[in-house]
Amino acid sequence: MSASPDSSTVARGRRWVAAALLGYCCLIFTLTHIPPISTTGLPRYSDKLVHLLMYLGLGFLLTWRFHIAGRVGVRLFVTVLFIAAVYGALDELLQIPVGRRADIRDWLADCIGAIVGFGCYQIARAITQRKQKKN
């Protein structure tokens, strides 16, 4: 008896990952388009770590989605980075109408986060495969 999932299980997995990715993109868009609040009297902080972490999640989900679709290796990496970079650039530019400013350093943090997310997916996948081989 084979331990591989049937086609209906794979299809459900693809739909779940696609829905999670869409929901996550909507969450990022919503959070980054809330008009800024007054921070007078509060300590200033860099939001680069927030950008990196948000796009780490995006990079992970994008990698998962396109890996399921059959992309591997350099092609997978380029696809994930391209989509995350374009989404990040559009997100930065579309913040201007709500009183935020577009920042190239935020975009770079987004791209780095997507790369880290790609790496995290690859590590998680390798660990999962190793555990499956033991069983």
OpenMM code with the backbone's topology and positions (N, CA, C; nanometers):
from openmm import Vec3, app, unit

residues = "MET SER ALA SER PRO ASP SER SER THR VAL ALA ARG GLY ARG ARG TRP VAL ALA ALA ALA LEU LEU GLY TYR CYS CYS LEU ILE PHE THR LEU THR HIS ILE PRO PRO ILE SER THR THR GLY LEU PRO ARG TYR SER ASP LYS LEU VAL HIS LEU LEU MET TYR LEU GLY LEU GLY PHE LEU LEU THR TRP ARG PHE HIS ILE ALA GLY ARG VAL GLY VAL ARG LEU PHE VAL THR VAL LEU PHE ILE ALA ALA VAL TYR GLY ALA LEU ASP GLU LEU LEU GLN ILE PRO VAL GLY ARG ARG ALA ASP ILE ARG ASP TRP LEU ALA ASP CYS ILE GLY ALA ILE VAL GLY PHE GLY CYS TYR GLN ILE ALA ARG ALA ILE THR GLN ARG LYS GLN LYS LYS ASN".split()
positions = [
    Vec3(0.0839, -0.1180, 0.0000),
    Vec3(0.0000, 0.0000, 0.0000),
    Vec3(0.0884, 0.1243, 0.0000),
    Vec3(0.0578, 0.2208, -0.0824),
    Vec3(0.1370, 0.3420, -0.0976),
    Vec3(0.1000, 0.4438, 0.0098),
    Vec3(0.2015, 0.5181, 0.0571),
    Vec3(0.1777, 0.6210, 0.1583),
    Vec3(0.1546, 0.7579, 0.0949),
    Vec3(0.1545, 0.7644, -0.0362),
    Vec3(0.1364, 0.8939, -0.1020),
    Vec3(-0.0109, 0.9336, -0.1011),
    Vec3(-0.0356, 1.0643, -0.0896),
    Vec3(-0.1749, 1.1112, -0.0836),
    Vec3(-0.2441, 1.0963, -0.2188),
    Vec3(-0.3781, 1.0779, -0.2139),
    Vec3(-0.4535, 1.0686, -0.3387),
    Vec3(-0.4733, 1.2077, -0.3987),
    Vec3(-0.5232, 1.2128, -0.5215),
    Vec3(-0.5342, 1.3404, -0.5930),
    Vec3(-0.6321, 1.4370, -0.5267),
    Vec3(-0.7376, 1.3864, -0.4616),
    Vec3(-0.8318, 1.4768, -0.3959),
    Vec3(-0.7675, 1.5430, -0.2738),
    Vec3(-0.6814, 1.4708, -0.2034),
    Vec3(-0.6096, 1.5285, -0.0894),
    Vec3(-0.5128, 1.6360, -0.1364),
    Vec3(-0.4422, 1.6104, -0.2449),
    Vec3(-0.3498, 1.7080, -0.3016),
    Vec3(-0.4252, 1.8326, -0.3467),
    Vec3(-0.5398, 1.8130, -0.4123),
    Vec3(-0.6200, 1.9267, -0.4593),
    Vec3(-0.6690, 2.0112, -0.3420),
    Vec3(-0.7132, 1.9456, -0.2342),
    Vec3(-0.7556, 2.0204, -0.1155),
    Vec3(-0.6388, 2.0977, -0.0563),
    Vec3(-0.5215, 2.0371, -0.0528),
    Vec3(-0.4026, 2.1043, -0.0026),
    Vec3(-0.3683, 2.2270, -0.0855),
    Vec3(-0.3777, 2.2142, -0.2169),
    Vec3(-0.3508, 2.3281, -0.3059),
    Vec3(-0.4486, 2.4418, -0.2811),
    Vec3(-0.5753, 2.4079, -0.2660),
    Vec3(-0.6762, 2.5113, -0.2413),
    Vec3(-0.6532, 2.5782, -0.1061),
    Vec3(-0.6182, 2.5001, -0.0043),
    Vec3(-0.5941, 2.5557, 0.1283),
    Vec3(-0.4761, 2.6525, 0.1256),
    Vec3(-0.3669, 2.6124, 0.0617),
    Vec3(-0.2488, 2.6989, 0.0554),
    Vec3(-0.2806, 2.8251, -0.0246),
    Vec3(-0.3536, 2.8120, -0.1348),
    Vec3(-0.3904, 2.9287, -0.2151),
    Vec3(-0.4790, 3.0239, -0.1335),
    Vec3(-0.5728, 2.9693, -0.0567),
    Vec3(-0.6598, 3.0532, 0.0261),
    Vec3(-0.5796, 3.1219, 0.1364),
    Vec3(-0.4871, 3.0498, 0.1984),
    Vec3(-0.4022, 3.1095, 0.3027),
    Vec3(-0.3172, 3.2215, 0.2446),
    Vec3(-0.2635, 3.1997, 0.1251),
    Vec3(-0.1811, 3.3013, 0.0592),
    Vec3(-0.2636, 3.4257, 0.0268),
    Vec3(-0.3818, 3.4076, -0.0270),
    Vec3(-0.4688, 3.5205, -0.0587),
    Vec3(-0.5068, 3.5971, 0.0683),
    Vec3(-0.5435, 3.5246, 0.1722),
    Vec3(-0.5781, 3.5885, 0.2982),
    Vec3(-0.4606, 3.6646, 0.3578),
    Vec3(-0.3416, 3.6084, 0.3478),
    Vec3(-0.2226, 3.6734, 0.4019),
    Vec3(-0.1907, 3.8008, 0.3234),
    Vec3(-0.2050, 3.7970, 0.1922),
    Vec3(-0.1824, 3.9173, 0.1110),
    Vec3(-0.2826, 4.0266, 0.1491),
    Vec3(-0.4062, 3.9890, 0.1717),
    Vec3(-0.5077, 4.0871, 0.2139),
    Vec3(-0.4728, 4.1444, 0.3512),
    Vec3(-0.4231, 4.0600, 0.4406),
    Vec3(-0.3842, 4.1069, 0.5738),
    Vec3(-0.2696, 4.2072, 0.5641),
    Vec3(-0.1669, 4.1745, 0.4870),
    Vec3(-0.0544, 4.2675, 0.4686),
    Vec3(-0.1049, 4.4002, 0.4127),
    Vec3(-0.1862, 4.3934, 0.3085),
    Vec3(-0.2367, 4.5145, 0.2452),
    Vec3(-0.3155, 4.5990, 0.3448),
    Vec3(-0.4008, 4.5350, 0.4211),
    Vec3(-0.4829, 4.6069, 0.5190),
    Vec3(-0.3952, 4.6731, 0.6252),
    Vec3(-0.3024, 4.5980, 0.6818),
    Vec3(-0.2181, 4.6523, 0.7887),
    Vec3(-0.1295, 4.7666, 0.7422),
    Vec3(-0.0841, 4.7596, 0.6183),
    Vec3(0.0065, 4.8642, 0.5697),
    Vec3(-0.0675, 4.9858, 0.5140),
    Vec3(-0.1997, 4.9795, 0.5087),
    Vec3(-0.2756, 5.0924, 0.4552),
    Vec3(-0.3631, 5.1600, 0.5601),
    Vec3(-0.3383, 5.1284, 0.6848),
    Vec3(-0.4047, 5.2006, 0.7925),
    Vec3(-0.3337, 5.3352, 0.8048),
    Vec3(-0.4078, 5.4447, 0.8006),
    Vec3(-0.3415, 5.5758, 0.8109),
    Vec3(-0.2570, 5.5844, 0.9382),
    Vec3(-0.1445, 5.6540, 0.9305),
    Vec3(-0.0557, 5.6626, 1.0477),
    Vec3(-0.1229, 5.7370, 1.1631),
    Vec3(-0.0884, 5.6942, 1.2833),
    Vec3(-0.1390, 5.7626, 1.4019),
    Vec3(-0.0299, 5.8557, 1.4545),
    Vec3(-0.0690, 5.9513, 1.5305),
    Vec3(0.0269, 6.0459, 1.5870),
    Vec3(0.1145, 5.9741, 1.6893),
    Vec3(0.2440, 5.9877, 1.6745),
    Vec3(0.3379, 5.9256, 1.7674),
    Vec3(0.4157, 6.0316, 1.8450),
    Vec3(0.3601, 6.1498, 1.8542),
    Vec3(0.4249, 6.2581, 1.9260),
    Vec3(0.4475, 6.2157, 2.0715),
    Vec3(0.5695, 6.2297, 2.1168),
    Vec3(0.6035, 6.1956, 2.2539),
    Vec3(0.6409, 6.0499, 2.2753),
    Vec3(0.6207, 5.9658, 2.1733),
    Vec3(0.6577, 5.8251, 2.1847),
    Vec3(0.7968, 5.8036, 2.1247),
    Vec3(0.8710, 5.7038, 2.1741),
    Vec3(1.0030, 5.6775, 2.1154),
    Vec3(0.9901, 5.6301, 1.9708),
    Vec3(1.0838, 5.6704, 1.8871),
    Vec3(1.0839, 5.6286, 1.7467),
    Vec3(1.1424, 5.4885, 1.7370),
    Vec3(1.0970, 5.4136, 1.6424),
    Vec3(1.1510, 5.2797, 1.6196),
    Vec3(1.1573, 5.2541, 1.4699),
    Vec3(1.2386, 5.1577, 1.4346),
    Vec3(1.2485, 5.1184, 1.2953),
    Vec3(1.1473, 5.0075, 1.2689),
    Vec3(1.0738, 5.0204, 1.1611),
    Vec3(0.9743, 4.9190, 1.1272),
    Vec3(1.0303, 4.8131, 1.0316),
    Vec3(1.1607, 4.8130, 1.0115),
    Vec3(1.2204, 4.7185, 0.9159),
    Vec3(1.2014, 4.5738, 0.9587),
    Vec3(1.2125, 4.5475, 1.0896),
    Vec3(1.1922, 4.4109, 1.1383),
    Vec3(1.0477, 4.3659, 1.1130),
    Vec3(0.9521, 4.4564, 1.1290),
    Vec3(0.8121, 4.4245, 1.1016),
    Vec3(0.7954, 4.3882, 0.9544),
    Vec3(0.8552, 4.4669, 0.8660),
    Vec3(0.8484, 4.4363, 0.7229),
    Vec3(0.9108, 4.2997, 0.6941),
    Vec3(1.0277, 4.2750, 0.7505),
    Vec3(1.0955, 4.1473, 0.7275),
    Vec3(1.0083, 4.0305, 0.7725),
    Vec3(0.9487, 4.0410, 0.8897),
    Vec3(0.8669, 3.9317, 0.9412),
    Vec3(0.7387, 3.9113, 0.8603),
    Vec3(0.6751, 4.0219, 0.8192),
    Vec3(0.5536, 4.0077, 0.7375),
    Vec3(0.5856, 3.9380, 0.6049),
    Vec3(0.6957, 3.9754, 0.5430),
    Vec3(0.7299, 3.9174, 0.4137),
    Vec3(0.7973, 3.7819, 0.4263),
    Vec3(0.8471, 3.7476, 0.5461),
    Vec3(0.8916, 3.6117, 0.5715),
    Vec3(0.7719, 3.5181, 0.5553),
    Vec3(0.6597, 3.5562, 0.6170),
    Vec3(0.5375, 3.4767, 0.6019),
    Vec3(0.4922, 3.4677, 0.4573),
    Vec3(0.4991, 3.5802, 0.3873),
    Vec3(0.4598, 3.5806, 0.2461),
    Vec3(0.5526, 3.4914, 0.1641),
    Vec3(0.6827, 3.5024, 0.1881),
    Vec3(0.7786, 3.4191, 0.1151),
    Vec3(0.7567, 3.2715, 0.1411),
    Vec3(0.7273, 3.2361, 0.2662),
    Vec3(0.7002, 3.0969, 0.3007),
    Vec3(0.5783, 3.0456, 0.2247),
    Vec3(0.4683, 3.1223, 0.2300),
    Vec3(0.3453, 3.0792, 0.1629),
    Vec3(0.3603, 3.0746, 0.0112),
    Vec3(0.4300, 3.1730, -0.0457),
    Vec3(0.4538, 3.1709, -0.1908),
    Vec3(0.5361, 3.0480, -0.2306),
    Vec3(0.6389, 3.0183, -0.1521),
    Vec3(0.7228, 2.9020, -0.1824),
    Vec3(0.6405, 2.7747, -0.1751),
    Vec3(0.5592, 2.7633, -0.0728),
    Vec3(0.4738, 2.6451, -0.0563),
    Vec3(0.3801, 2.6314, -0.1750),
    Vec3(0.3163, 2.7414, -0.2124),
    Vec3(0.2194, 2.7391, -0.3226),
    Vec3(0.2843, 2.6983, -0.4549),
    Vec3(0.3982, 2.7567, -0.4855),
    Vec3(0.4607, 2.7263, -0.6145),
    Vec3(0.5372, 2.5944, -0.6121),
    Vec3(0.5778, 2.5489, -0.4956),
    Vec3(0.6387, 2.4161, -0.4871),
    Vec3(0.5331, 2.3090, -0.5146),
    Vec3(0.4144, 2.3280, -0.4558),
    Vec3(0.3035, 2.2348, -0.4818),
    Vec3(0.2712, 2.2320, -0.6310),
    Vec3(0.2843, 2.3472, -0.6971),
    Vec3(0.2535, 2.3560, -0.8406),
    Vec3(0.3644, 2.2952, -0.9275),
    Vec3(0.4740, 2.2520, -0.8655),
    Vec3(0.5773, 2.1824, -0.9408),
    Vec3(0.7042, 2.2613, -0.9689),
    Vec3(0.7126, 2.3827, -0.9200),
    Vec3(0.8355, 2.4598, -0.9409),
    Vec3(0.9385, 2.4182, -0.8374),
    Vec3(1.0626, 2.4084, -0.8807),
    Vec3(1.1716, 2.3693, -0.7906),
    Vec3(1.2973, 2.4484, -0.8233),
    Vec3(1.3913, 2.4453, -0.7321),
    Vec3(1.5235, 2.5026, -0.7551),
    Vec3(1.5231, 2.6524, -0.7800),
    Vec3(1.6077, 2.6934, -0.8728),
    Vec3(1.6255, 2.8349, -0.9036),
    Vec3(1.4960, 2.8948, -0.9569),
    Vec3(1.4236, 2.8216, -1.0358),
    Vec3(1.2968, 2.8718, -1.0916),
    Vec3(1.1982, 2.9051, -0.9799),
    Vec3(1.1931, 2.8206, -0.8777),
    Vec3(1.1061, 2.8464, -0.7633),
    Vec3(1.1519, 2.9718, -0.6892),
    Vec3(1.2809, 2.9814, -0.6628),
    Vec3(1.3355, 3.0971, -0.5915),
    Vec3(1.3078, 3.2271, -0.6665),
    Vec3(1.3323, 3.2293, -0.7966),
    Vec3(1.3114, 3.3501, -0.8775),
    Vec3(1.1635, 3.3878, -0.8786),
    Vec3(1.0754, 3.2906, -0.8900),
    Vec3(0.9312, 3.3181, -0.8899),
    Vec3(0.8888, 3.3828, -0.7585),
    Vec3(0.9321, 3.3245, -0.6473),
    Vec3(0.8954, 3.3767, -0.5154),
    Vec3(0.9502, 3.5175, -0.4968),
    Vec3(1.0773, 3.5371, -0.5269),
    Vec3(1.1372, 3.6687, -0.5067),
    Vec3(1.0740, 3.7733, -0.5980),
    Vec3(1.0473, 3.7388, -0.7219),
    Vec3(0.9861, 3.8330, -0.8154),
    Vec3(0.8476, 3.8768, -0.7661),
    Vec3(0.7639, 3.7797, -0.7291),
    Vec3(0.6285, 3.8134, -0.6850),
    Vec3(0.6325, 3.8964, -0.5576),
    Vec3(0.7159, 3.8569, -0.4618),
    Vec3(0.7253, 3.9320, -0.3358),
    Vec3(0.7794, 4.0727, -0.3602),
    Vec3(0.8775, 4.0870, -0.4490),
    Vec3(0.9357, 4.2186, -0.4765),
    Vec3(0.8344, 4.3107, -0.5441),
    Vec3(0.7599, 4.2582, -0.6398),
    Vec3(0.6584, 4.3391, -0.7077),
    Vec3(0.5461, 4.3752, -0.6102),
    Vec3(0.5013, 4.2773, -0.5313),
    Vec3(0.3954, 4.3045, -0.4334),
    Vec3(0.4427, 4.4088, -0.3326),
    Vec3(0.5661, 4.3949, -0.2855),
    Vec3(0.6205, 4.4910, -0.1896),
    Vec3(0.6311, 4.6309, -0.2481),
    Vec3(0.6750, 4.6415, -0.3731),
    Vec3(0.6871, 4.7727, -0.4378),
    Vec3(0.5495, 4.8375, -0.4544),
    Vec3(0.4526, 4.7592, -0.5018),
    Vec3(0.3172, 4.8124, -0.5169),
    Vec3(0.2588, 4.8522, -0.3818),
    Vec3(0.2838, 4.7713, -0.2813),
    Vec3(0.2351, 4.8013, -0.1473),
    Vec3(0.2932, 4.9333, -0.0961),
    Vec3(0.4222, 4.9535, -0.1174),
    Vec3(0.4855, 5.0798, -0.0756),
    Vec3(0.4244, 5.1989, -0.1488),
    Vec3(0.4086, 5.1872, -0.2794),
    Vec3(0.3560, 5.2986, -0.3583),
    Vec3(0.2095, 5.3286, -0.3255),
    Vec3(0.1314, 5.2254, -0.2979),
    Vec3(-0.0104, 5.2450, -0.2700),
    Vec3(-0.0367, 5.2962, -0.1285),
    Vec3(0.0671, 5.3056, -0.0460),
    Vec3(0.0520, 5.3630, 0.0880),
    Vec3(0.0492, 5.5158, 0.0848),
    Vec3(0.1015, 5.5739, -0.0203),
    Vec3(0.1117, 5.7200, -0.0295),
    Vec3(-0.0245, 5.7885, -0.0152),
    Vec3(-0.1311, 5.7398, -0.0815),
    Vec3(-0.2609, 5.8081, -0.0688),
    Vec3(-0.3198, 5.8079, 0.0730),
    Vec3(-0.2743, 5.7183, 0.1624),
    Vec3(-0.3287, 5.7165, 0.2988),
    Vec3(-0.2382, 5.7897, 0.3981),
    Vec3(-0.1437, 5.8663, 0.3453),
    Vec3(-0.0598, 5.9477, 0.4321),
    Vec3(0.0675, 5.8827, 0.4796),
    Vec3(0.0995, 5.7673, 0.4254),
    Vec3(0.2270, 5.7025, 0.4576),
    Vec3(0.3248, 5.7355, 0.3462),
    Vec3(0.4505, 5.7031, 0.3680),
    Vec3(0.5481, 5.7300, 0.2629),
    Vec3(0.6087, 5.5995, 0.2121),
    Vec3(0.6412, 5.5976, 0.0855),
    Vec3(0.7091, 5.4827, 0.0266),
    Vec3(0.8565, 5.4912, 0.0649),
    Vec3(0.9123, 5.3794, 0.1090),
    Vec3(1.0505, 5.3770, 0.1570),
    Vec3(1.1229, 5.2596, 0.0936),
    Vec3(1.2307, 5.2867, 0.0223),
    Vec3(1.3085, 5.1824, -0.0434),
    Vec3(1.3643, 5.0835, 0.0594),
    Vec3(1.3957, 5.1315, 0.1799),
    Vec3(1.4488, 5.0417, 0.2837),
    Vec3(1.3406, 4.9454, 0.3331),
    Vec3(1.2165, 4.9915, 0.3358),
    Vec3(1.1064, 4.9004, 0.3699),
    Vec3(1.0952, 4.7918, 0.2628),
    Vec3(1.1050, 4.8321, 0.1381),
    Vec3(1.0967, 4.7367, 0.0272),
    Vec3(1.2111, 4.6367, 0.0333),
    Vec3(1.3319, 4.6829, 0.0646),
    Vec3(1.4458, 4.5908, 0.0775),
    Vec3(1.4228, 4.4925, 0.1924),
    Vec3(1.3674, 4.5409, 0.3034),
    Vec3(1.3346, 4.4514, 0.4147),
    Vec3(1.2292, 4.3492, 0.3713),
    Vec3(1.1333, 4.3919, 0.2887),
    Vec3(1.0330, 4.2998, 0.2342),
    Vec3(1.1005, 4.1890, 0.1528),
    Vec3(1.1919, 4.2276, 0.0657),
    Vec3(1.2610, 4.1300, -0.0199),
    Vec3(1.3456, 4.0335, 0.0627),
    Vec3(1.4157, 4.0867, 0.1617),
    Vec3(1.4962, 4.0003, 0.2489),
    Vec3(1.4058, 3.9048, 0.3261),
    Vec3(1.2935, 3.9548, 0.3742),
    Vec3(1.1978, 3.8690, 0.4428),
    Vec3(1.1475, 3.7561, 0.3550),
    Vec3(1.1196, 3.7861, 0.2279),
    Vec3(1.0730, 3.6826, 0.1350),
    Vec3(1.1817, 3.5770, 0.1132),
    Vec3(1.3069, 3.6199, 0.1067),
    Vec3(1.4176, 3.5256, 0.0902),
    Vec3(1.4293, 3.4369, 0.2142),
    Vec3(1.4174, 3.4962, 0.3319),
    Vec3(1.4220, 3.4185, 0.4565),
    Vec3(1.3044, 3.3209, 0.4623),
    Vec3(1.1861, 3.3653, 0.4203),
    Vec3(1.0693, 3.2774, 0.4153),
    Vec3(1.0906, 3.1596, 0.3218),
    Vec3(1.1544, 3.1850, 0.2073),
    Vec3(1.1887, 3.0784, 0.1130),
    Vec3(1.2788, 2.9763, 0.1828),
    Vec3(1.3805, 3.0269, 0.2515),
    Vec3(1.4728, 2.9377, 0.3227),
    Vec3(1.4042, 2.8588, 0.4330),
    Vec3(1.3151, 2.9234, 0.5068),
    Vec3(1.2414, 2.8548, 0.6133),
    Vec3(1.1553, 2.7421, 0.5574),
    Vec3(1.0925, 2.7666, 0.4430),
    Vec3(1.0118, 2.6609, 0.3805),
    Vec3(1.1009, 2.5425, 0.3417),
    Vec3(1.2159, 2.5724, 0.2833),
    Vec3(1.3064, 2.4648, 0.2411),
    Vec3(1.3538, 2.3824, 0.3608),
    Vec3(1.3830, 2.4496, 0.4719),
    Vec3(1.4254, 2.3787, 0.5933),
    Vec3(1.3110, 2.2936, 0.6477),
    Vec3(1.1917, 2.3508, 0.6558),
    Vec3(1.0753, 2.2767, 0.7061),
    Vec3(1.0463, 2.1556, 0.6178),
    Vec3(1.0579, 2.1722, 0.4886),
    Vec3(1.0346, 2.0621, 0.3949),
    Vec3(1.1378, 1.9512, 0.4129),
    Vec3(1.2646, 1.9886, 0.4301),
    Vec3(1.3705, 1.8894, 0.4495),
    Vec3(1.3487, 1.8111, 0.5791),
    Vec3(1.3088, 1.8810, 0.6855),
    Vec3(1.2827, 1.8137, 0.8131),
    Vec3(1.1656, 1.7178, 0.7986),
    Vec3(1.0594, 1.7618, 0.7323),
    Vec3(0.9417, 1.6780, 0.7120),
    Vec3(0.9763, 1.5535, 0.6307),
    Vec3(1.0532, 1.5707, 0.5245),
    Vec3(1.0918, 1.4563, 0.4420),
    Vec3(1.1779, 1.3582, 0.5203),
    Vec3(1.2670, 1.4095, 0.6023),
    Vec3(1.3525, 1.3227, 0.6828),
    Vec3(1.2686, 1.2413, 0.7811),
    Vec3(1.1695, 1.3053, 0.8429),
    Vec3(1.0823, 1.2337, 0.9371),
    Vec3(0.9994, 1.1274, 0.8650),
    Vec3(0.9532, 1.1591, 0.7428),
    Vec3(0.8728, 1.0623, 0.6677),
    Vec3(0.9561, 0.9415, 0.6275),
    Vec3(1.0827, 0.9615, 0.5971),
    Vec3(1.1708, 0.8500, 0.5588),
    Vec3(1.1955, 0.7564, 0.6771),
    Vec3(1.1977, 0.8118, 0.7986),
    Vec3(1.2193, 0.7302, 0.9179),
    Vec3(1.0996, 0.6415, 0.9466),
    Vec3(0.9805, 0.6880, 0.9085),
    Vec3(0.8581, 0.6116, 0.9374),
    Vec3(0.8328, 0.5138, 0.8307),
] * unit.nanometer
topology = app.Topology()
chain = topology.addChain("A")
for resn in residues:
    res = topology.addResidue(resn, chain)
    for name in ("N", "CA", "C"):
        topology.addAtom(name, app.Element.getBySymbol(name[0]), res)
